[in-house]
Amino acid sequence: MAGTGPHGRAERRNAGELESEVLATLWATDDALTPAEIQAEIGGGLAYNTVHTILRRLYDKGLVLRDVDGRRGAYRPAKNAAQLTAEAMHEALGRGPDPIAALRQFVTGLSHQEEQALRDLLGDNGP
């Protein structure tokens, strides 16, 4: 949520932060939500038009779908959080000149639990 700045005014959230908040709200339910429902859930004085604009951007990016059976203007996520994160990781690896070095660096920063989960996924149940 947005806080207040040094002059008592509400600080503006950037579009990426708002998109993340809207997606998190949609991921938290199995139901399609209207912009008004999303606005109420996020709170923080966010204008309805802002929520609608963010939903339109997410729709244009293919990240949300409009619900066509029933409620007019209800949205649901096109992908779950894990799918979206995995896509971002693949894109990041594709941007660099040495994806293997990037993977190596990434793995060195994993927690023990994350490293074990990766080993299990890769079929290496090492020590």
Accessible surface in RSA format (square Angstrom, percent):
REM  Atomic radii and reference values for relative SASA: ProtOr
REM  Chains: A
REM  Algorithm: Lee & Richards
REM  Probe-radius: 1.40
REM  Slices: 20
REM RES _ NUM      All-atoms   Total-Side   Main-Chain    Non-polar    All polar
REM                ABS   REL    ABS   REL    ABS   REL    ABS   REL    ABS   REL
RES MET A   1   154.89  80.2 104.23  69.0  50.66 120.6  89.50  76.1  65.39  86.6
RES ALA A   2    32.43  29.8   7.10  11.0  25.33  57.6  11.19  15.8  21.24  56.3
RES GLY A   3    39.19  48.3   0.00   N/A  39.19  48.3  33.56  92.1   5.62  12.6
RES THR A   4   100.08  71.2  76.53  77.6  23.54  56.1  45.81  61.5  54.26  82.0
RES GLY A   5    15.57  19.2   0.00   N/A  15.57  19.2   7.42  20.4   8.15  18.2
RES PRO A   6   133.02  96.9  88.69  80.8  44.33 161.2 103.05  85.1  29.97 186.3
RES HIS A   7   144.09  78.8 112.04  77.9  32.05  82.0  75.48  77.8  68.61  79.8
RES GLY A   8    60.28  74.3   0.00   N/A  60.28  74.3  32.14  88.2  28.14  63.0
RES ARG A   9   175.93  73.9 169.64  86.5   6.28  15.0  69.28  94.7 106.65  64.6
RES ALA A  10    78.74  72.4  56.40  87.0  22.34  50.8  56.40  79.4  22.34  59.2
RES GLU A  11    92.10  52.9  83.54  63.2   8.55  20.4  30.92  59.8  61.17  49.9
RES ARG A  12   229.00  96.2 194.61  99.2  34.39  81.9  78.66 107.5 150.34  91.1
RES ARG A  13    27.66  11.6   9.91   5.1  17.74  42.2   6.33   8.6  21.33  12.9
RES ASN A  14   100.98  69.6  88.88  85.9  12.10  29.1  44.56 107.2  56.42  54.5
RES ALA A  15    41.78  38.4  32.64  50.4   9.14  20.8  34.04  47.9   7.74  20.5
RES GLY A  16    41.65  51.4   0.00   N/A  41.65  51.4  32.77  89.9   8.88  19.9
RES GLU A  17    74.34  42.7  66.49  50.3   7.85  18.7  31.31  60.6  43.03  35.1
RES LEU A  18    12.82   7.1  12.82   9.2   0.00   0.0  12.82   9.0   0.00   0.0
RES GLU A  19    18.47  10.6  18.47  14.0   0.00   0.0   3.91   7.6  14.56  11.9
RES SER A  20    66.67  56.3  61.08  81.5   5.59  12.9  32.34  68.9  34.33  48.1
RES GLU A  21    34.77  20.0  30.61  23.2   4.15   9.9  28.68  55.5   6.09   5.0
RES VAL A  22     0.50   0.3   0.50   0.4   0.00   0.0   0.50   0.4   0.00   0.0
RES LEU A  23    10.07   5.6  10.07   7.2   0.00   0.0  10.07   7.1   0.00   0.0
RES ALA A  24    53.83  49.5  46.89  72.4   6.94  15.8  48.62  68.5   5.21  13.8
RES THR A  25    14.44  10.3   8.66   8.8   5.79  13.8   5.18   7.0   9.26  14.0
RES LEU A  26     0.03   0.0   0.00   0.0   0.03   0.1   0.00   0.0   0.03   0.1
RES TRP A  27    81.65  32.8  52.36  25.3  29.29  68.8  55.21  29.4  26.45  42.9
RES ALA A  28    90.11  82.8  46.38  71.6  43.73  99.5  59.58  83.9  30.53  80.9
RES THR A  29    43.37  30.8  27.55  27.9  15.82  37.7  23.65  31.8  19.72  29.8
RES ASP A  30   154.79 108.4 116.19 115.6  38.60  91.3  38.61  90.9 116.18 115.9
RES ASP A  31    91.30  64.0  86.45  86.0   4.85  11.5  16.66  39.2  74.63  74.4
RES ALA A  32    12.24  11.3   4.27   6.6   7.96  18.1   4.27   6.0   7.96  21.1
RES LEU A  33    26.04  14.5  26.04  18.6   0.00   0.0  26.04  18.3   0.00   0.0
RES THR A  34    28.06  20.0  28.06  28.5   0.00   0.0  24.92  33.5   3.14   4.7
RES PRO A  35     7.31   5.3   7.31   6.7   0.00   0.0   7.31   6.0   0.00   0.0
RES ALA A  36    52.93  48.7  48.43  74.7   4.50  10.2  48.79  68.7   4.14  11.0
RES GLU A  37    67.77  38.9  59.71  45.2   8.06  19.2  33.39  64.6  34.37  28.1
RES ILE A  38     0.00   0.0   0.00   0.0   0.00   0.0   0.00   0.0   0.00   0.0
RES GLN A  39    51.54  28.8  50.38  36.8   1.16   2.8  10.06  21.4  41.48  31.5
RES ALA A  40    83.04  76.3  51.16  79.0  31.88  72.5  61.94  87.2  21.10  55.9
RES GLU A  41   125.71  72.2  99.19  75.0  26.52  63.1  21.10  40.8 104.62  85.4
RES ILE A  42    12.25   7.0   3.95   2.9   8.29  20.0   9.53   6.9   2.71   7.4
RES GLY A  43    25.71  31.7   0.00   N/A  25.71  31.7  25.71  70.5   0.00   0.0
RES GLY A  44    44.25  54.6   0.00   N/A  44.25  54.6  18.59  51.0  25.66  57.5
RES GLY A  45    83.68 103.2   0.00   N/A  83.68 103.2  44.33 121.7  39.35  88.1
RES LEU A  46    20.45  11.4  12.99   9.3   7.46  18.7  15.46  10.9   4.99  13.4
RES ALA A  47    53.75  49.4  44.22  68.2   9.53  21.7  51.60  72.7   2.16   5.7
RES TYR A  48    97.16  45.4  93.95  53.5   3.21   8.3  66.12  49.7  31.04  38.3
RES ASN A  49   109.89  75.8 107.35 103.7   2.53   6.1  26.59  64.0  83.30  80.5
RES THR A  50    46.69  33.2  41.80  42.4   4.90  11.7  22.65  30.4  24.04  36.3
RES VAL A  51     0.25   0.2   0.00   0.0   0.25   0.6   0.25   0.2   0.00   0.0
RES HIS A  52    59.68  32.6  59.58  41.4   0.10   0.3  32.55  33.5  27.13  31.6
RES THR A  53    42.05  29.9  42.05  42.6   0.00   0.0  25.02  33.6  17.03  25.7
RES ILE A  54     3.96   2.3   3.96   3.0   0.00   0.0   3.96   2.9   0.00   0.0
RES LEU A  55     0.00   0.0   0.00   0.0   0.00   0.0   0.00   0.0   0.00   0.0
RES ARG A  56   117.56  49.4 116.28  59.3   1.28   3.1  51.60  70.5  65.96  40.0
RES ARG A  57   103.57  43.5 101.36  51.7   2.22   5.3  32.78  44.8  70.80  42.9
RES LEU A  58     0.15   0.1   0.15   0.1   0.00   0.0   0.15   0.1   0.00   0.0
RES TYR A  59   106.32  49.6  98.48  56.0   7.84  20.4  51.44  38.7  54.89  67.7
RES ASP A  60   111.89  78.4  75.43  75.1  36.46  86.2  30.42  71.6  81.48  81.3
RES LYS A  61   124.03  60.5  90.20  55.3  33.82  80.5  72.21  65.0  51.82  55.2
RES GLY A  62    37.09  45.7   0.00   N/A  37.09  45.7  30.16  82.8   6.93  15.5
RES LEU A  63    27.85  15.5  26.33  18.8   1.52   3.8  26.35  18.5   1.50   4.0
RES VAL A  64     0.89   0.6   0.00   0.0   0.89   2.1   0.00   0.0   0.89   2.4
RES LEU A  65    68.94  38.4  68.71  49.2   0.24   0.6  68.94  48.4   0.00   0.0
RES ARG A  66   102.36  43.0  91.96  46.9  10.40  24.8  25.13  34.3  77.23  46.8
RES ASP A  67    27.32  19.1  21.50  21.4   5.82  13.8   0.59   1.4  26.73  26.7
RES VAL A  68   135.98  89.5 103.85  94.0  32.14  77.4 109.20  94.9  26.78  72.6
RES ASP A  69   118.31  82.9  96.99  96.5  21.33  50.4  46.07 108.4  72.25  72.1
RES GLY A  70    73.24  90.3   0.00   N/A  73.24  90.3  38.68 106.1  34.56  77.4
RES ARG A  71   107.18  45.0  98.97  50.5   8.21  19.5  68.56  93.7  38.61  23.4
RES ARG A  72   223.81  94.0 195.85  99.8  27.96  66.6  77.49 105.9 146.31  88.7
RES GLY A  73    12.98  16.0   0.00   N/A  12.98  16.0  11.74  32.2   1.24   2.8
RES ALA A  74     0.08   0.1   0.00   0.0   0.08   0.2   0.00   0.0   0.08   0.2
RES TYR A  75     7.83   3.7   7.83   4.5   0.00   0.0   0.53   0.4   7.29   9.0
RES ARG A  76   101.90  42.8 101.90  51.9   0.00   0.0  28.28  38.7  73.61  44.6
RES PRO A  77    31.61  23.0  20.44  18.6  11.17  40.6  20.44  16.9  11.17  69.4
RES ALA A  78    36.86  33.9   8.20  12.7  28.65  65.2   8.73  12.3  28.12  74.5
RES LYS A  79    64.42  31.4  58.55  35.9   5.87  14.0  37.50  33.8  26.92  28.7
RES ASN A  80    79.52  54.8  75.28  72.7   4.24  10.2  34.10  82.1  45.41  43.9
RES ALA A  81    43.46  40.0  41.41  63.9   2.05   4.7  41.70  58.7   1.76   4.7
RES ALA A  82    74.59  68.6  60.89  94.0  13.70  31.2  68.79  96.9   5.79  15.3
RES GLN A  83    92.66  51.8  86.58  63.3   6.08  14.5  30.26  64.4  62.40  47.3
RES LEU A  84    41.38  23.0  41.06  29.4   0.32   0.8  41.06  28.8   0.32   0.8
RES THR A  85    78.20  55.6  73.70  74.7   4.50  10.7  51.97  69.8  26.22  39.6
RES ALA A  86    43.76  40.2  41.28  63.7   2.48   5.6  43.51  61.3   0.26   0.7
RES GLU A  87    64.91  37.3  62.94  47.6   1.98   4.7  32.39  62.7  32.52  26.6
RES ALA A  88    55.06  50.6  48.61  75.0   6.45  14.7  51.33  72.3   3.74   9.9
RES MET A  89    86.48  44.8  81.95  54.2   4.53  10.8  70.24  59.7  16.25  21.5
RES HIS A  90   132.30  72.3 123.22  85.6   9.08  23.2  79.53  82.0  52.77  61.4
RES GLU A  91   107.57  61.8  98.30  74.4   9.28  22.1  40.78  78.9  66.79  54.5
RES ALA A  92    47.75  43.9  37.12  57.3  10.63  24.2  37.56  52.9  10.19  27.0
RES LEU A  93    45.59  25.4  43.98  31.5   1.61   4.1  45.07  31.7   0.52   1.4
RES GLY A  94    66.66  82.2   0.00   N/A  66.66  82.2  37.14 101.9  29.53  66.1
RES ARG A  95   181.55  76.2 145.21  74.0  36.34  86.5  78.18 106.8 103.37  62.7
RES GLY A  96    32.43  40.0   0.00   N/A  32.43  40.0  22.01  60.4  10.41  23.3
RES PRO A  97   144.38 105.2 103.85  94.7  40.53 147.3 116.23  96.0  28.15 175.0
RES ASP A  98    74.30  52.0  69.04  68.7   5.27  12.5  25.21  59.3  49.10  49.0
RES PRO A  99    57.34  41.8  56.87  51.8   0.46   1.7  57.34  47.3   0.00   0.0
RES ILE A 100   104.97  59.7 104.59  77.9   0.38   0.9 104.59  75.3   0.38   1.0
RES ALA A 101    41.70  38.3  36.69  56.6   5.01  11.4  37.46  52.7   4.24  11.2
RES ALA A 102    45.93  42.2  33.54  51.8  12.39  28.2  41.61  58.6   4.32  11.4
RES LEU A 103    74.56  41.5  74.50  53.3   0.06   0.1  74.56  52.4   0.00   0.0
RES ARG A 104   152.00  63.8 144.40  73.6   7.59  18.1  67.78  92.6  84.22  51.0
RES GLN A 105   132.89  74.3 127.25  93.0   5.64  13.4  46.11  98.1  86.79  65.8
RES PHE A 106   100.34  50.2  88.87  55.0  11.47  29.8  97.72  59.2   2.63   7.5
RES VAL A 107    55.65  36.6  51.61  46.7   4.04   9.7  51.61  44.8   4.04  11.0
RES THR A 108   100.99  71.8  64.69  65.6  36.30  86.5  66.56  89.4  34.43  52.0
RES GLY A 109    66.70  82.2   0.00   N/A  66.70  82.2  36.42 100.0  30.27  67.8
RES LEU A 110    34.31  19.1  16.46  11.8  17.85  44.9  16.61  11.7  17.70  47.6
RES SER A 111    56.73  47.9  43.83  58.5  12.90  29.7  51.49 109.6   5.24   7.3
RES HIS A 112   143.22  78.3 131.70  91.5  11.52  29.5  93.50  96.4  49.72  57.8
RES GLN A 113   146.69  82.0 140.61 102.8   6.08  14.5  47.24 100.6  99.45  75.4
RES GLU A 114    91.78  52.7  85.38  64.6   6.41  15.3  33.93  65.6  57.85  47.2
RES GLU A 115    57.97  33.3  57.90  43.8   0.07   0.2   9.09  17.6  48.88  39.9
RES GLN A 116    52.95  29.6  52.16  38.1   0.79   1.9  33.99  72.4  18.96  14.4
RES ALA A 117    50.03  46.0  43.97  67.9   6.07  13.8  48.96  69.0   1.07   2.8
RES LEU A 118    57.97  32.3  56.65  40.5   1.32   3.3  57.48  40.4   0.49   1.3
RES ARG A 119    78.39  32.9  77.98  39.8   0.41   1.0  11.39  15.6  67.00  40.6
RES ASP A 120    77.74  54.5  59.72  59.4  18.02  42.6  26.04  61.3  51.70  51.6
RES LEU A 121   149.27  83.1 116.07  83.0  33.21  83.5 119.65  84.0  29.63  79.7
RES LEU A 122   134.52  74.9 101.46  72.6  33.06  83.1 106.55  74.8  27.97  75.3
RES GLY A 123    63.09  77.8   0.00   N/A  63.09  77.8  31.96  87.7  31.13  69.7
RES ASP A 124    70.86  49.6  66.84  66.5   4.03   9.5  26.15  61.5  44.71  44.6
RES ASN A 125   115.84  79.9  89.38  86.4  26.46  63.7  31.50  75.8  84.35  81.5
RES GLY A 126    25.91  32.0   0.00   N/A  25.91  32.0  17.92  49.2   7.99  17.9
RES PRO A 127   164.96 120.2 108.81  99.2  56.15 204.1 147.71 122.0  17.25 107.2
END  Absolute sums over single chains surface
CHAIN  1 A     9008.9       7042.4       1966.5       5075.4       3933.5
END  Absolute sums over all chains
TOTAL          9008.9       7042.4       1966.5       5075.4       3933.5
